[in-house]
Amino acid sequence: MTRGNQREQDRQKAQKKAAAAKGKPKESAANLAKRKEADADILRAKQKKKEEDAAKAAAAASGSNK
């Protein structure tokens, strides 16, 4: 029940991944908060537009029924 060289390949892959992550700068808490707020604003705008479109469609549907 040997795994052949799979264990060694997995180890090398993990080392490469760790080395790549080591060079990346971490996102600061302030930048993370700003990014999250900006993303939330975008989603709120999309939701508002969707609700407005639904209201228009409902108004058009009720207007055509008369």
Steps between C-alpha positions, in 0.01 A plus 500: 500500500760754402420830348801506274640846455166672557597599853819665373310681223242626750780623725664690213165648399439618856846656516439692177164620627651612831781684321252680274283601796803620695583765239148643493436794729209453739205732470483741791190517718423852377525399135291192564228706667500752213478223242216329685308828526552574131379151408196543725418835335514338157270219611256747659487699175434182301224395740337845485505494119350151498221608735428809286484287186263258673279791611492638146411161361222460757368848422508427128321169552227656716466792259446273203233299683266802522 
